[in-house]
Amino acid sequence: MTENESSVFSRDLLSMLYAFLAALGIAFYVSWSYLYGTWTDIGVYSVTIVMVGFGIIGYLLYSVEE
């Protein structure tokens, strides 16, 4: 595997991990709210926003071609 192929592979892997982080943030919000019946909880909002925000920003940064 050449250096360029390795770089593309690592960018694709990181892009998928950030997309998974965004999905995990949404799943966290839905599961926590369903389990505890608190659809309007500022603590859950703050955790969800950080996870989804980093997931979307990371996905966009790593999915852009050089």
PDB file with SEQRES, HELIX, SHEET and CRYST1 records, atoms N, CA, C and O in Angstrom:
SEQRES   1 A   66  MET THR GLU ASN GLU SER SER VAL PHE SER ARG ASP LEU          
SEQRES   2 A   66  LEU SER MET LEU TYR ALA PHE LEU ALA ALA LEU GLY ILE          
SEQRES   3 A   66  ALA PHE TYR VAL SER TRP SER TYR LEU TYR GLY THR TRP          
SEQRES   4 A   66  THR ASP ILE GLY VAL TYR SER VAL THR ILE VAL MET VAL          
SEQRES   5 A   66  GLY PHE GLY ILE ILE GLY TYR LEU LEU TYR SER VAL GLU          
SEQRES   6 A   66  GLU                                                          
HELIX    1 AA1 GLU A    3  TYR A   36  1                                  34    
HELIX    2 AA2 ILE A   42  SER A   63  1                                  22    
CRYST1    1.000    1.000    1.000  90.00  90.00  90.00 P 1           1          
ATOM      1  N   MET A   1       0.847  -1.162   0.000  1.00  0.00           N  
ATOM      2  CA  MET A   1       0.000   0.000   0.000  1.00  0.00           C  
ATOM      3  C   MET A   1       0.900   1.234   0.000  1.00  0.00           C  
ATOM      4  O   MET A   1       1.775   1.367   0.855  1.00  0.00           O  
ATOM      5  N   THR A   2       0.688   2.123  -0.943  1.00  0.00           N  
ATOM      6  CA  THR A   2       1.512   3.328  -1.019  1.00  0.00           C  
ATOM      7  C   THR A   2       1.024   4.361  -0.007  1.00  0.00           C  
ATOM      8  O   THR A   2      -0.027   4.206   0.615  1.00  0.00           O  
ATOM      9  N   GLU A   3       1.812   5.404   0.134  1.00  0.00           N  
ATOM     10  CA  GLU A   3       1.476   6.454   1.102  1.00  0.00           C  
ATOM     11  C   GLU A   3       0.169   7.150   0.724  1.00  0.00           C  
ATOM     12  O   GLU A   3      -0.620   7.495   1.604  1.00  0.00           O  
ATOM     13  N   ASN A   4      -0.070   7.359  -0.559  1.00  0.00           N  
ATOM     14  CA  ASN A   4      -1.282   8.030  -1.012  1.00  0.00           C  
ATOM     15  C   ASN A   4      -2.512   7.167  -0.738  1.00  0.00           C  
ATOM     16  O   ASN A   4      -3.543   7.677  -0.298  1.00  0.00           O  
ATOM     17  N   GLU A   5      -2.407   5.867  -0.997  1.00  0.00           N  
ATOM     18  CA  GLU A   5      -3.529   4.969  -0.728  1.00  0.00           C  
ATOM     19  C   GLU A   5      -3.815   4.893   0.765  1.00  0.00           C  
ATOM     20  O   GLU A   5      -4.974   4.824   1.173  1.00  0.00           O  
ATOM     21  N   SER A   6      -2.784   4.906   1.569  1.00  0.00           N  
ATOM     22  CA  SER A   6      -2.948   4.873   3.015  1.00  0.00           C  
ATOM     23  C   SER A   6      -3.635   6.142   3.504  1.00  0.00           C  
ATOM     24  O   SER A   6      -4.479   6.092   4.399  1.00  0.00           O  
ATOM     25  N   SER A   7      -3.276   7.271   2.921  1.00  0.00           N  
ATOM     26  CA  SER A   7      -3.881   8.541   3.297  1.00  0.00           C  
ATOM     27  C   SER A   7      -5.362   8.570   2.934  1.00  0.00           C  
ATOM     28  O   SER A   7      -6.187   9.045   3.714  1.00  0.00           O  
ATOM     29  N   VAL A   8      -5.693   8.060   1.752  1.00  0.00           N  
ATOM     30  CA  VAL A   8      -7.093   8.020   1.325  1.00  0.00           C  
ATOM     31  C   VAL A   8      -7.880   7.079   2.221  1.00  0.00           C  
ATOM     32  O   VAL A   8      -9.013   7.382   2.595  1.00  0.00           O  
ATOM     33  N   PHE A   9      -7.295   5.943   2.567  1.00  0.00           N  
ATOM     34  CA  PHE A   9      -7.970   4.986   3.441  1.00  0.00           C  
ATOM     35  C   PHE A   9      -8.234   5.591   4.813  1.00  0.00           C  
ATOM     36  O   PHE A   9      -9.327   5.440   5.359  1.00  0.00           O  
ATOM     37  N   SER A  10      -7.235   6.276   5.375  1.00  0.00           N  
ATOM     38  CA  SER A  10      -7.421   6.857   6.705  1.00  0.00           C  
ATOM     39  C   SER A  10      -8.438   7.990   6.668  1.00  0.00           C  
ATOM     40  O   SER A  10      -9.194   8.162   7.624  1.00  0.00           O  
ATOM     41  N   ARG A  11      -8.476   8.769   5.582  1.00  0.00           N  
ATOM     42  CA  ARG A  11      -9.482   9.828   5.456  1.00  0.00           C  
ATOM     43  C   ARG A  11     -10.873   9.231   5.350  1.00  0.00           C  
ATOM     44  O   ARG A  11     -11.813   9.755   5.948  1.00  0.00           O  
ATOM     45  N   ASP A  12     -11.024   8.159   4.610  1.00  0.00           N  
ATOM     46  CA  ASP A  12     -12.329   7.507   4.490  1.00  0.00           C  
ATOM     47  C   ASP A  12     -12.769   6.925   5.827  1.00  0.00           C  
ATOM     48  O   ASP A  12     -13.939   7.022   6.196  1.00  0.00           O  
ATOM     49  N   LEU A  13     -11.843   6.327   6.543  1.00  0.00           N  
ATOM     50  CA  LEU A  13     -12.157   5.744   7.843  1.00  0.00           C  
ATOM     51  C   LEU A  13     -12.583   6.827   8.833  1.00  0.00           C  
ATOM     52  O   LEU A  13     -13.579   6.671   9.540  1.00  0.00           O  
ATOM     53  N   LEU A  14     -11.834   7.911   8.882  1.00  0.00           N  
ATOM     54  CA  LEU A  14     -12.193   9.005   9.779  1.00  0.00           C  
ATOM     55  C   LEU A  14     -13.514   9.642   9.379  1.00  0.00           C  
ATOM     56  O   LEU A  14     -14.295  10.038  10.245  1.00  0.00           O  
ATOM     57  N   SER A  15     -13.773   9.746   8.102  1.00  0.00           N  
ATOM     58  CA  SER A  15     -15.044  10.291   7.631  1.00  0.00           C  
ATOM     59  C   SER A  15     -16.208   9.426   8.112  1.00  0.00           C  
ATOM     60  O   SER A  15     -17.233   9.947   8.549  1.00  0.00           O  
ATOM     61  N   MET A  16     -16.050   8.120   8.031  1.00  0.00           N  
ATOM     62  CA  MET A  16     -17.106   7.207   8.498  1.00  0.00           C  
ATOM     63  C   MET A  16     -17.269   7.280  10.013  1.00  0.00           C  
ATOM     64  O   MET A  16     -18.390   7.216  10.517  1.00  0.00           O  
ATOM     65  N   LEU A  17     -16.167   7.413  10.741  1.00  0.00           N  
ATOM     66  CA  LEU A  17     -16.255   7.506  12.198  1.00  0.00           C  
ATOM     67  C   LEU A  17     -16.973   8.780  12.633  1.00  0.00           C  
ATOM     68  O   LEU A  17     -17.756   8.753  13.582  1.00  0.00           O  
ATOM     69  N   TYR A  18     -16.718   9.883  11.955  1.00  0.00           N  
ATOM     70  CA  TYR A  18     -17.420  11.120  12.290  1.00  0.00           C  
ATOM     71  C   TYR A  18     -18.904  11.035  11.927  1.00  0.00           C  
ATOM     72  O   TYR A  18     -19.745  11.559  12.657  1.00  0.00           O  
ATOM     73  N   ALA A  19     -19.232  10.393  10.829  1.00  0.00           N  
ATOM     74  CA  ALA A  19     -20.642  10.199  10.490  1.00  0.00           C  
ATOM     75  C   ALA A  19     -21.318   9.312  11.535  1.00  0.00           C  
ATOM     76  O   ALA A  19     -22.475   9.540  11.889  1.00  0.00           O  
ATOM     77  N   PHE A  20     -20.604   8.311  12.024  1.00  0.00           N  
ATOM     78  CA  PHE A  20     -21.131   7.451  13.079  1.00  0.00           C  
ATOM     79  C   PHE A  20     -21.336   8.240  14.371  1.00  0.00           C  
ATOM     80  O   PHE A  20     -22.299   7.994  15.098  1.00  0.00           O  
ATOM     81  N   LEU A  21     -20.442   9.183  14.661  1.00  0.00           N  
ATOM     82  CA  LEU A  21     -20.587  10.014  15.852  1.00  0.00           C  
ATOM     83  C   LEU A  21     -21.857  10.860  15.772  1.00  0.00           C  
ATOM     84  O   LEU A  21     -22.559  11.015  16.771  1.00  0.00           O  
ATOM     85  N   ALA A  22     -22.154  11.402  14.606  1.00  0.00           N  
ATOM     86  CA  ALA A  22     -23.385  12.182  14.437  1.00  0.00           C  
ATOM     87  C   ALA A  22     -24.608  11.290  14.638  1.00  0.00           C  
ATOM     88  O   ALA A  22     -25.557  11.688  15.313  1.00  0.00           O  
ATOM     89  N   ALA A  23     -24.595  10.099  14.064  1.00  0.00           N  
ATOM     90  CA  ALA A  23     -25.714   9.170  14.230  1.00  0.00           C  
ATOM     91  C   ALA A  23     -25.833   8.721  15.682  1.00  0.00           C  
ATOM     92  O   ALA A  23     -26.941   8.556  16.193  1.00  0.00           O  
ATOM     93  N   LEU A  24     -24.707   8.525  16.343  1.00  0.00           N  
ATOM     94  CA  LEU A  24     -24.713   8.131  17.747  1.00  0.00           C  
ATOM     95  C   LEU A  24     -25.311   9.227  18.622  1.00  0.00           C  
ATOM     96  O   LEU A  24     -26.009   8.929  19.590  1.00  0.00           O  
ATOM     97  N   GLY A  25     -25.050  10.476  18.299  1.00  0.00           N  
ATOM     98  CA  GLY A  25     -25.633  11.587  19.034  1.00  0.00           C  
ATOM     99  C   GLY A  25     -27.150  11.615  18.928  1.00  0.00           C  
ATOM    100  O   GLY A  25     -27.839  11.845  19.922  1.00  0.00           O  
ATOM    101  N   ILE A  26     -27.664  11.387  17.746  1.00  0.00           N  
ATOM    102  CA  ILE A  26     -29.116  11.350  17.561  1.00  0.00           C  
ATOM    103  C   ILE A  26     -29.713  10.141  18.269  1.00  0.00           C  
ATOM    104  O   ILE A  26     -30.767  10.246  18.897  1.00  0.00           O  
ATOM    105  N   ALA A  27     -29.047   8.998  18.170  1.00  0.00           N  
ATOM    106  CA  ALA A  27     -29.533   7.797  18.860  1.00  0.00           C  
ATOM    107  C   ALA A  27     -29.508   7.982  20.375  1.00  0.00           C  
ATOM    108  O   ALA A  27     -30.396   7.494  21.074  1.00  0.00           O  
ATOM    109  N   PHE A  28     -28.495   8.686  20.886  1.00  0.00           N  
ATOM    110  CA  PHE A  28     -28.428   8.974  22.315  1.00  0.00           C  
ATOM    111  C   PHE A  28     -29.626   9.801  22.753  1.00  0.00           C  
ATOM    112  O   PHE A  28     -30.262   9.493  23.761  1.00  0.00           O  
ATOM    113  N   TYR A  29     -29.935  10.844  22.001  1.00  0.00           N  
ATOM    114  CA  TYR A  29     -31.065  11.707  22.365  1.00  0.00           C  
ATOM    115  C   TYR A  29     -32.381  10.930  22.360  1.00  0.00           C  
ATOM    116  O   TYR A  29     -33.165  11.018  23.304  1.00  0.00           O  
ATOM    117  N   VAL A  30     -32.613  10.178  21.300  1.00  0.00           N  
ATOM    118  CA  VAL A  30     -33.873   9.443  21.185  1.00  0.00           C  
ATOM    119  C   VAL A  30     -33.978   8.372  22.261  1.00  0.00           C  
ATOM    120  O   VAL A  30     -35.034   8.225  22.877  1.00  0.00           O  
ATOM    121  N   SER A  31     -32.912   7.624  22.500  1.00  0.00           N  
ATOM    122  CA  SER A  31     -32.978   6.543  23.492  1.00  0.00           C  
ATOM    123  C   SER A  31     -33.116   7.097  24.907  1.00  0.00           C  
ATOM    124  O   SER A  31     -33.912   6.574  25.687  1.00  0.00           O  
ATOM    125  N   TRP A  32     -32.370   8.131  25.257  1.00  0.00           N  
ATOM    126  CA  TRP A  32     -32.463   8.713  26.601  1.00  0.00           C  
ATOM    127  C   TRP A  32     -33.860   9.294  26.831  1.00  0.00           C  
ATOM    128  O   TRP A  32     -34.464   9.088  27.883  1.00  0.00           O  
ATOM    129  N   SER A  33     -34.358  10.017  25.836  1.00  0.00           N  
ATOM    130  CA  SER A  33     -35.673  10.637  25.984  1.00  0.00           C  
ATOM    131  C   SER A  33     -36.777   9.598  26.068  1.00  0.00           C  
ATOM    132  O   SER A  33     -37.739   9.781  26.815  1.00  0.00           O  
ATOM    133  N   TYR A  34     -36.660   8.521  25.323  1.00  0.00           N  
ATOM    134  CA  TYR A  34     -37.668   7.461  25.373  1.00  0.00           C  
ATOM    135  C   TYR A  34     -37.621   6.729  26.706  1.00  0.00           C  
ATOM    136  O   TYR A  34     -38.664   6.457  27.300  1.00  0.00           O  
ATOM    137  N   LEU A  35     -36.424   6.408  27.180  1.00  0.00           N  
ATOM    138  CA  LEU A  35     -36.298   5.656  28.426  1.00  0.00           C  
ATOM    139  C   LEU A  35     -36.774   6.442  29.636  1.00  0.00           C  
ATOM    140  O   LEU A  35     -37.430   5.887  30.517  1.00  0.00           O  
ATOM    141  N   TYR A  36     -36.454   7.720  29.687  1.00  0.00           N  
ATOM    142  CA  TYR A  36     -36.757   8.521  30.871  1.00  0.00           C  
ATOM    143  C   TYR A  36     -37.911   9.489  30.684  1.00  0.00           C  
ATOM    144  O   TYR A  36     -38.269  10.197  31.625  1.00  0.00           O  
ATOM    145  N   GLY A  37     -38.499   9.542  29.510  1.00  0.00           N  
ATOM    146  CA  GLY A  37     -39.658  10.389  29.264  1.00  0.00           C  
ATOM    147  C   GLY A  37     -39.373  11.878  29.380  1.00  0.00           C  
ATOM    148  O   GLY A  37     -40.269  12.659  29.700  1.00  0.00           O  
ATOM    149  N   THR A  38     -38.147  12.272  29.124  1.00  0.00           N  
ATOM    150  CA  THR A  38     -37.771  13.685  29.216  1.00  0.00           C  
ATOM    151  C   THR A  38     -37.359  14.181  27.839  1.00  0.00           C  
ATOM    152  O   THR A  38     -36.176  14.155  27.499  1.00  0.00           O  
ATOM    153  N   TRP A  39     -38.306  14.625  27.058  1.00  0.00           N  
ATOM    154  CA  TRP A  39     -38.009  15.081  25.704  1.00  0.00           C  
ATOM    155  C   TRP A  39     -37.459  16.506  25.698  1.00  0.00           C  
ATOM    156  O   TRP A  39     -36.926  16.952  24.682  1.00  0.00           O  
ATOM    157  N   THR A  40     -37.577  17.220  26.803  1.00  0.00           N  
ATOM    158  CA  THR A  40     -37.040  18.578  26.882  1.00  0.00           C  
ATOM    159  C   THR A  40     -36.109  18.673  28.084  1.00  0.00           C  
ATOM    160  O   THR A  40     -36.489  19.207  29.126  1.00  0.00           O  
ATOM    161  N   ASP A  41     -34.901  18.161  27.943  1.00  0.00           N  
ATOM    162  CA  ASP A  41     -33.906  18.174  29.006  1.00  0.00           C  
ATOM    163  C   ASP A  41     -32.647  18.857  28.479  1.00  0.00           C  
ATOM    164  O   ASP A  41     -32.056  18.406  27.498  1.00  0.00           O  
ATOM    165  N   ILE A  42     -32.240  19.941  29.129  1.00  0.00           N  
ATOM    166  CA  ILE A  42     -31.113  20.739  28.641  1.00  0.00           C  
ATOM    167  C   ILE A  42     -29.803  19.952  28.671  1.00  0.00           C  
ATOM    168  O   ILE A  42     -28.931  20.181  27.833  1.00  0.00           O  
ATOM    169  N   GLY A  43     -29.653  19.040  29.610  1.00  0.00           N  
ATOM    170  CA  GLY A  43     -28.440  18.229  29.671  1.00  0.00           C  
ATOM    171  C   GLY A  43     -28.315  17.293  28.486  1.00  0.00           C  
ATOM    172  O   GLY A  43     -27.237  17.137  27.913  1.00  0.00           O  
ATOM    173  N   VAL A  44     -29.420  16.676  28.125  1.00  0.00           N  
ATOM    174  CA  VAL A  44     -29.423  15.773  26.965  1.00  0.00           C  
ATOM    175  C   VAL A  44     -29.212  16.580  25.688  1.00  0.00           C  
ATOM    176  O   VAL A  44     -28.503  16.137  24.783  1.00  0.00           O  
ATOM    177  N   TYR A  45     -29.824  17.761  25.611  1.00  0.00           N  
ATOM    178  CA  TYR A  45     -29.602  18.627  24.451  1.00  0.00           C  
ATOM    179  C   TYR A  45     -28.127  18.965  24.290  1.00  0.00           C  
ATOM    180  O   TYR A  45     -27.587  18.899  23.185  1.00  0.00           O  
ATOM    181  N   SER A  46     -27.477  19.328  25.391  1.00  0.00           N  
ATOM    182  CA  SER A  46     -26.084  19.766  25.284  1.00  0.00           C  
ATOM    183  C   SER A  46     -25.167  18.633  24.836  1.00  0.00           C  
ATOM    184  O   SER A  46     -24.270  18.851  24.021  1.00  0.00           O  
ATOM    185  N   VAL A  47     -25.378  17.438  25.352  1.00  0.00           N  
ATOM    186  CA  VAL A  47     -24.559  16.295  24.928  1.00  0.00           C  
ATOM    187  C   VAL A  47     -24.827  15.965  23.463  1.00  0.00           C  
ATOM    188  O   VAL A  47     -23.902  15.685  22.702  1.00  0.00           O  
ATOM    189  N   THR A  48     -26.091  16.000  23.079  1.00  0.00           N  
ATOM    190  CA  THR A  48     -26.462  15.682  21.700  1.00  0.00           C  
ATOM    191  C   THR A  48     -25.891  16.697  20.721  1.00  0.00           C  
ATOM    192  O   THR A  48     -25.378  16.322  19.667  1.00  0.00           O  
ATOM    193  N   ILE A  49     -25.975  17.972  21.060  1.00  0.00           N  
ATOM    194  CA  ILE A  49     -25.471  19.007  20.158  1.00  0.00           C  
ATOM    195  C   ILE A  49     -23.965  18.873  19.955  1.00  0.00           C  
ATOM    196  O   ILE A  49     -23.474  19.038  18.839  1.00  0.00           O  
ATOM    197  N   VAL A  50     -23.237  18.579  21.017  1.00  0.00           N  
ATOM    198  CA  VAL A  50     -21.785  18.417  20.891  1.00  0.00           C  
ATOM    199  C   VAL A  50     -21.462  17.211  20.012  1.00  0.00           C  
ATOM    200  O   VAL A  50     -20.610  17.303  19.128  1.00  0.00           O  
ATOM    201  N   MET A  51     -22.128  16.089  20.245  1.00  0.00           N  
ATOM    202  CA  MET A  51     -21.837  14.887  19.452  1.00  0.00           C  
ATOM    203  C   MET A  51     -22.209  15.077  17.988  1.00  0.00           C  
ATOM    204  O   MET A  51     -21.419  14.757  17.100  1.00  0.00           O  
ATOM    205  N   VAL A  52     -23.390  15.589  17.734  1.00  0.00           N  
ATOM    206  CA  VAL A  52     -23.828  15.783  16.346  1.00  0.00           C  
ATOM    207  C   VAL A  52     -22.999  16.870  15.677  1.00  0.00           C  
ATOM    208  O   VAL A  52     -22.638  16.740  14.507  1.00  0.00           O  
ATOM    209  N   GLY A  53     -22.695  17.931  16.400  1.00  0.00           N  
ATOM    210  CA  GLY A  53     -21.887  19.011  15.828  1.00  0.00           C  
ATOM    211  C   GLY A  53     -20.505  18.541  15.420  1.00  0.00           C  
ATOM    212  O   GLY A  53     -20.071  18.791  14.295  1.00  0.00           O  
ATOM    213  N   PHE A  54     -19.807  17.861  16.325  1.00  0.00           N  
ATOM    214  CA  PHE A  54     -18.489  17.342  15.977  1.00  0.00           C  
ATOM    215  C   PHE A  54     -18.583  16.300  14.864  1.00  0.00           C  
ATOM    216  O   PHE A  54     -17.701  16.227  14.009  1.00  0.00           O  
ATOM    217  N   GLY A  55     -19.629  15.507  14.870  1.00  0.00           N  
ATOM    218  CA  GLY A  55     -19.798  14.504  13.828  1.00  0.00           C  
ATOM    219  C   GLY A  55     -19.970  15.126  12.448  1.00  0.00           C  
ATOM    220  O   GLY A  55     -19.345  14.690  11.481  1.00  0.00           O  
ATOM    221  N   ILE A  56     -20.814  16.139  12.361  1.00  0.00           N  
ATOM    222  CA  ILE A  56     -21.063  16.781  11.064  1.00  0.00           C  
ATOM    223  C   ILE A  56     -19.825  17.548  10.590  1.00  0.00           C  
ATOM    224  O   ILE A  56     -19.422  17.433   9.433  1.00  0.00           O  
ATOM    225  N   ILE A  57     -19.230  18.329  11.488  1.00  0.00           N  
ATOM    226  CA  ILE A  57     -18.037  19.103  11.103  1.00  0.00           C  
ATOM    227  C   ILE A  57     -16.897  18.164  10.695  1.00  0.00           C  
ATOM    228  O   ILE A  57     -16.239  18.396   9.681  1.00  0.00           O  
ATOM    229  N   GLY A  58     -16.663  17.117  11.471  1.00  0.00           N  
ATOM    230  CA  GLY A  58     -15.604  16.169  11.137  1.00  0.00           C  
ATOM    231  C   GLY A  58     -15.864  15.457   9.829  1.00  0.00           C  
ATOM    232  O   GLY A  58     -14.947  15.262   9.030  1.00  0.00           O  
ATOM    233  N   TYR A  59     -17.114  15.064   9.601  1.00  0.00           N  
ATOM    234  CA  TYR A  59     -17.458  14.391   8.352  1.00  0.00           C  
ATOM    235  C   TYR A  59     -17.203  15.315   7.161  1.00  0.00           C  
ATOM    236  O   TYR A  59     -16.627  14.904   6.154  1.00  0.00           O  
ATOM    237  N   LEU A  60     -17.639  16.562   7.291  1.00  0.00           N  
ATOM    238  CA  LEU A  60     -17.431  17.501   6.189  1.00  0.00           C  
ATOM    239  C   LEU A  60     -15.958  17.782   5.940  1.00  0.00           C  
ATOM    240  O   LEU A  60     -15.539  17.891   4.788  1.00  0.00           O  
ATOM    241  N   LEU A  61     -15.173  17.899   6.993  1.00  0.00           N  
ATOM    242  CA  LEU A  61     -13.744  18.170   6.823  1.00  0.00           C  
ATOM    243  C   LEU A  61     -13.004  17.002   6.172  1.00  0.00           C  
ATOM    244  O   LEU A  61     -12.130  17.209   5.330  1.00  0.00           O  
ATOM    245  N   TYR A  62     -13.354  15.781   6.561  1.00  0.00           N  
ATOM    246  CA  TYR A  62     -12.630  14.624   6.035  1.00  0.00           C  
ATOM    247  C   TYR A  62     -13.193  14.086   4.720  1.00  0.00           C  
ATOM    248  O   TYR A  62     -12.539  13.282   4.057  1.00  0.00           O  
ATOM    249  N   SER A  63     -14.376  14.511   4.339  1.00  0.00           N  
ATOM    250  CA  SER A  63     -14.937  14.001   3.091  1.00  0.00           C  
ATOM    251  C   SER A  63     -14.579  14.890   1.898  1.00  0.00           C  
ATOM    252  O   SER A  63     -14.780  14.492   0.751  1.00  0.00           O  
ATOM    253  N   VAL A  64     -14.055  16.082   2.156  1.00  0.00           N  
ATOM    254  CA  VAL A  64     -13.659  16.988   1.074  1.00  0.00           C  
ATOM    255  C   VAL A  64     -12.368  16.484   0.444  1.00  0.00           C  
ATOM    256  O   VAL A  64     -11.409  16.155   1.144  1.00  0.00           O  
ATOM    257  N   GLU A  65     -12.353  16.427  -0.880  1.00  0.00           N  
ATOM    258  CA  GLU A  65     -11.153  16.000  -1.603  1.00  0.00           C  
ATOM    259  C   GLU A  65     -10.121  17.116  -1.572  1.00  0.00           C  
ATOM    260  O   GLU A  65     -10.464  18.298  -1.546  1.00  0.00           O  
ATOM    261  N   GLU A  66      -8.868  16.730  -1.575  1.00  0.00           N  
ATOM    262  CA  GLU A  66      -7.785  17.728  -1.547  1.00  0.00           C  
ATOM    263  C   GLU A  66      -7.608  18.395  -2.876  1.00  0.00           C  
ATOM    264  O   GLU A  66      -6.742  19.258  -3.023  1.00  0.00           O  
TER     265      GLU A  66                                                      
END                                                                             
